[in-house]
Structures are given as structure tokens and as C-alpha cells.
Amino acid sequence: VQLQASGGGLVQAGDSLRLSCVVSGRTFSRYGMGWFRQAPGKEREFVAKWSGGRAFYADSAKGRFTISRDNAKNAVYLEMNSLKPEDTAVYYCAAYGVGGRIDYWGQGTLVTVSS
């Protein structure tokens, strides 16, 4: 299984950005999909997850970020609105396996939000 994330870039505070993650190699619909991020000097943290037909969000993402998936395109998206400088990080998509563990990681896409 390979996860290819894209869509990062340099934006200003208040802007929006849409991240995409395309999955290849296995039956995409079997996996819960999520987004994590890692800011400079910090640990990787959970952002959002789509699993069992439901979306889950970190508190920092609630109300601003929306996760969605398109099984026909083997893709998961993260729509990010009202971006803040503290959202600056490398964003990773992930595929959840049995028991909720992360089975696969994408390579990451950098989001930089300037003030």
C-alpha cells in the first residue's frame, strides 16, 4: 500500500488549503483514513480521522478542518479553513488497520501559514 499526500504550500493566516491523499495497492474502502501533523520540534499529533462512516477531529481542528473521502478515487481529503500560523506543520495521511493501529503512512506534505 502506498499513500501519496499532496496539496501543501505557503499560505497566509486566514486562508484555506485542501490536502489530498491518494492510496494505491489495496482495497481503499477497507481502511479508516486519517491525517496527522508534525510541527518543527514537536511530536506528531492527530488531526482528523474518517472511520466507520464518521469523522473525528482533534480539538484544534474542530470547526475549521473537514475530512472527507472518495472511495471511487481512492482518496481522502483534508479541507483546512481559517488557517493559523500554529497550523504550520508537515501533514501526513495514514491508513488504519485492524484494531485502530496505523498500518501505513504517507510521505507528508508541508503546510506553512504566515502571519
ZAZAVEX-873411 format. One record per residue (C-alpha): x, y, z; residue number from 1. Coordinates in Angstrom, 2 decimals, decimal comma. Layout:
N
       X       Y       Z seq
       X       Y       Z NUM
...
% end
This chain:
115
       X       Y       Z seq
    0,00    0,00    0,00   1
    1,27    3,46   -0,89   2
   -0,11    6,77    0,29   3
    0,71    9,89   -1,69   4
   -0,12   13,16    0,02   5
   -0,19   16,50   -1,77   6
   -1,62   19,98   -1,58   7
    0,63   21,64    0,94   8
    2,07   25,06    0,42   9
    2,67   28,54    1,79  10
   -0,43   30,49    2,70  11
   -1,36   33,45    4,85  12
   -3,28   33,32    8,10  13
   -6,99   33,06    7,40  14
   -6,51   31,30    4,07  15
   -7,75   27,86    3,12  16
   -5,96   24,83    1,80  17
   -7,04   21,39    0,67  18
   -4,81   18,40    1,18  19
   -5,24   15,22   -0,80  20
   -4,02   11,69   -0,21  21
   -4,31    9,01   -2,85  22
   -3,97    5,39   -1,83  23
   -2,81    2,62   -4,10  24
   -2,15   -1,05   -3,70  25
   -5,08   -2,39   -1,71  26
   -8,80   -2,05   -1,33  27
   -9,04    1,53   -0,14  28
  -12,54    1,24    1,30  29
  -11,35   -1,27    3,92  30
   -9,23    1,30    5,69  31
  -10,10    4,04    8,05  32
   -8,12    7,07    6,96  33
   -6,65    9,88    8,95  34
   -4,48   12,95    8,95  35
   -1,70   13,75   11,38  36
    0,74   16,61   11,54  37
    4,14   17,31   12,98  38
    5,30   20,82   13,68  39
    9,01   21,67   13,97  40
   10,37   20,43   17,27  41
    7,13   18,74   18,24  42
    5,73   15,24   18,20  43
    3,37   14,04   15,53  44
   -0,22   14,67   16,53  45
   -3,63   13,51   15,42  46
   -5,68   15,93   13,31  47
   -8,66   14,07   11,86  48
   -9,93   10,62   11,05  49
  -12,64    9,10    8,90  50
  -13,71    5,70   10,08  51
  -16,91    3,73   10,16  52
  -18,74    6,42    8,28  53
  -17,89    9,06   10,83  54
  -15,41   11,87   11,15  55
  -13,36   12,56   14,25  56
  -11,31   15,66   14,90  57
   -8,71   16,96   17,26  58
   -9,90   19,94   19,25  59
   -7,53   22,14   17,27  60
   -9,24   21,11   14,05  61
  -12,88   21,21   15,05  62
  -14,87   23,84   13,23  63
  -12,04   24,66   10,80  64
  -11,00   21,40    9,17  65
  -13,12   18,86    7,32  66
  -12,03   15,36    6,41  67
  -13,71   13,55    3,55  68
  -13,05   10,57    1,35  69
  -13,88    9,46   -2,15  70
  -13,73    5,68   -2,41  71
  -14,12    5,82   -6,18  72
  -10,87    7,81   -6,38  73
   -9,11    6,02   -3,51  74
   -8,59    9,40   -1,96  75
   -9,00   11,17    1,34  76
   -9,01   14,94    1,70  77
   -8,48   17,48    4,42  78
  -10,11   20,83    3,83  79
   -8,50   23,40    6,10  80
  -10,07   26,79    6,61  81
   -9,16   29,82    8,72  82
   -5,59   28,64    8,89  83
   -3,40   29,90   11,69  84
    0,39   30,12   12,00  85
    0,21   27,33   14,59  86
   -1,16   25,03   11,88  87
    2,26   25,11   10,26  88
    3,49   21,52   10,08  89
    4,17   18,58    7,86  90
    0,85   16,85    7,33  91
    0,74   13,09    6,95  92
   -2,08   10,87    5,82  93
   -2,44    7,47    7,41  94
   -4,35    4,26    6,84  95
   -5,77    2,48    9,86  96
   -5,70   -1,27   10,09  97
   -7,28   -3,75   12,45  98
   -7,74   -2,52   15,97  99
   -7,24    1,10   15,05 100
   -3,50    0,92   14,65 101
   -1,77    2,83   11,85 102
   -0,72    0,39    9,16 103
    0,56    2,82    6,55 104
    1,86    6,40    6,39 105
    2,11    8,81    3,54 106
    5,26   10,81    2,93 107
    3,96   14,12    4,25 108
    3,19   17,47    2,73 109
    4,36   20,75    4,22 110
    1,88   23,43    5,17 111
    3,29   26,81    6,14 112
    0,98   29,53    7,42 113
    2,45   33,01    7,64 114
    1,06   35,65    9,95 115
% end
